[in-house]
Amino acid sequence: MFRNVTELVDLAESQQIKIAEVMIRQEMEVTGRSREEIFAQMERNLQVMEQAVEKGLAGVFSHSGLTGGDAVLLQSYIQKGNFLSGETILDAVSKAVATNEVNAAMGTICATPTAGSAGVVPGTLFAVKEKLKPTREQMVEFLFTAGAFGFVIANNASISGAAGGCQAEVGSAAGMAAAALVEMAGGTPSQAAEAMAITLKNMLGLVCDPVAGLVEVPCVKRNAMGAANAMIAADMALAGIKSRIPCDEVIDAMFRIGQTMPVALKETAQGGLAATPTGRALEAKIFGVPLNERE
């Protein structure tokens, strides 16, 4: 059993196994299920993610009209070849957006770690698929690695926007993805932890301010930025760059920031972008009455 990132990395390094394997063994110990059962369940999660990405890239729109079609626009932009940033990063962004557009359109997604932040992990995974050419087993292991770091955050801070702001949702998802990317690319457990720390540091203080109380604006585009953040942090860690603040301390800082964050900025739609004139106008257009007056 591991309680924090330090223990997770120590277990992987001392036993010379992947972080994914540490997570699988812990699941076996905690649940009493077989390796085959646990792996099969994660394989089903992978299938849900894959289907959501495909559906989103085909084009979906939410019932509110706030979101939809952006993943398609990004793929069209990539195909023109005139992009400013890297193709892999943009592909990750488009697939993260695709997933969250499916979520907004009431489709089926896999919460990683939440529905509102469900795009980052699959977005990055399926973007590097062509470059790294992982086996299906390695793709499932990617999810176990991400899950191990998500497990630590959930137990030492929060993965809830209502409790810790969007830093706890998209921030956590981005950190999970960055760590998993490093391991899939052949990095060490320590480098995976550095990637997590670098990612999360750059998303500290991110508020949760959903317009009209819906998980659409700015949630979908925050998944896009989370995916890009994860990709860059993974490359930095693989290059040998380290976080000056240890990963566990970054997670603790996120928890403390979430504790002091105003309630208006924690999923209540009372502040931030939700409280802008346009945000309020969109809310009134969709629901007819303000959020606090709805029954």
Secondary structure, 3 states (H helix, E strand, C coil): CCCCHHHHHHHHHHHCCCHHHHHHHHHHHHHCCCHHHHHHHHHHHHHHHHHHHHHHHHCCECCCCCCECHHHHHHHHHHHCCCCCCHHHHHHHHHHHHHHHHHHCCCCCCCCCCCCCCCHHHHHHHHCHHHHCCCHHHHHHHHHHHHHHHHHHHHHCCCCHHHHCHHHCHHHHHHHHHHHHHHHCCCCHHHHHHHHHHHHHCCCCCCECCHHHCCCCCHHHHHHHHHHHHHHHHHHHHCCCCCCCCHHHHHHHHHHHHHHCCHHHECCCCCHHHHCHHHHHHHHHHHCCCHHHCC
